[in-house]
Amino acid sequence: MTVGPVAFMVLAAVLFCIGLFGALSKKSAVAVLMCIELMTNAVNLNLIAVSRFVTPDSLAGQFTAAFIMVVAAAEIGLGLALVLALYHARRTVELDRLDRLKG
């Protein structure tokens, strides 16, 4: 039994929706960063699936997904640094309690 592109698209859509729901509903900054990473992985899954089934001879989707992984790793590193700085200043990582940033 082979798995078609629709199965990959559905899986990526489910992962993206779970990540979006988590990013919008979580209070912890670390959990929001993890949900954003889940959304990025769903996009990577879509890129690789489309590349595999539309242009199987080209590696453009795989290279783009690898580039996105590098950017996501840098984003998570920067995000965790910001979370640590906020924790150092406010002693909390809950996004609801960070009212200092409101204008």
C-alpha positions as CSV (number, residue, x, y, z in Angstrom):
1,M,0.0,0.0,0.0
2,T,1.4,3.4,-1.0
3,V,0.8,6.7,0.7
4,G,-0.3,9.4,-1.6
5,P,0.2,13.2,-1.4
6,V,-3.2,13.8,0.1
7,A,-2.3,11.9,3.2
8,F,0.8,14.1,3.7
9,M,-1.2,17.2,3.1
10,V,-3.8,16.2,5.6
11,L,-1.2,15.3,8.2
12,A,0.6,18.7,7.6
13,A,-2.7,20.5,7.9
14,V,-3.6,18.8,11.2
15,L,-0.1,19.5,12.6
16,F,-0.4,23.1,11.5
17,C,-3.8,23.5,13.1
18,I,-2.6,21.9,16.4
19,G,0.4,24.3,16.4
20,L,-1.8,27.3,15.6
21,F,-4.3,26.4,18.4
22,G,-1.5,26.0,20.8
23,A,0.2,29.2,19.9
24,L,-3.0,31.2,20.3
25,S,-4.1,29.5,23.5
26,K,-1.0,28.8,25.6
27,K,0.1,31.2,28.3
28,S,3.7,30.0,28.6
29,A,6.2,31.6,26.2
30,V,8.1,28.3,25.9
31,A,4.9,26.5,24.9
32,V,4.2,29.1,22.3
33,L,7.7,28.7,20.8
34,M,7.2,24.9,20.7
35,C,3.9,25.4,18.9
36,I,5.5,27.7,16.3
37,E,8.1,25.1,15.7
38,L,5.3,22.5,15.2
39,M,3.8,24.8,12.6
40,T,7.2,25.2,10.9
41,N,7.6,21.4,10.7
42,A,4.1,21.1,9.1
43,V,5.2,23.6,6.4
44,N,8.4,21.5,5.9
45,L,6.3,18.3,5.5
46,N,4.2,20.0,2.9
47,L,7.3,21.2,1.0
48,I,8.9,17.8,0.9
49,A,5.6,16.0,0.0
50,V,5.0,18.4,-2.9
51,S,8.6,18.1,-4.0
52,R,8.4,14.3,-3.9
53,F,5.2,13.9,-5.8
54,V,5.2,16.9,-8.2
55,T,8.9,17.0,-9.2
56,P,10.6,13.8,-8.0
57,D,13.8,14.4,-9.9
58,S,14.3,17.9,-8.3
59,L,15.7,18.3,-4.8
60,A,14.4,21.9,-4.5
61,G,11.8,21.0,-1.9
62,Q,14.4,19.2,0.3
63,F,16.9,22.1,0.0
64,T,14.2,24.6,0.9
65,A,13.1,22.5,3.9
66,A,16.7,22.2,5.1
67,F,17.0,26.0,4.8
68,I,13.8,26.5,6.8
69,M,15.1,24.1,9.5
70,V,18.3,26.3,9.8
71,V,16.2,29.4,10.0
72,A,13.9,27.8,12.6
73,A,16.8,26.7,14.7
74,A,18.1,30.3,14.7
75,E,14.6,31.5,15.6
76,I,14.2,29.2,18.5
77,G,17.6,30.2,19.8
78,L,16.7,33.8,19.6
79,G,13.3,33.1,21.1
80,L,14.7,31.2,24.0
81,A,17.2,34.0,24.6
82,L,14.3,36.5,24.8
83,V,12.4,34.2,27.1
84,L,15.4,34.0,29.4
85,A,15.8,37.7,29.4
86,L,12.1,38.2,30.2
87,Y,12.3,35.7,33.0
88,H,15.4,37.4,34.4
89,A,13.6,40.8,34.4
90,R,10.1,39.7,35.4
91,R,10.5,36.3,37.0
92,T,7.8,34.8,34.9
93,V,7.4,33.3,31.4
94,E,3.6,33.6,31.3
95,L,2.6,35.9,28.5
96,D,-0.4,37.2,30.3
97,R,1.7,38.7,33.1
98,L,4.0,40.6,30.8
99,D,2.1,43.9,30.8
100,R,5.2,46.0,30.6
101,L,5.3,45.7,26.8
102,K,1.8,47.0,26.3
103,G,1.7,50.5,24.9
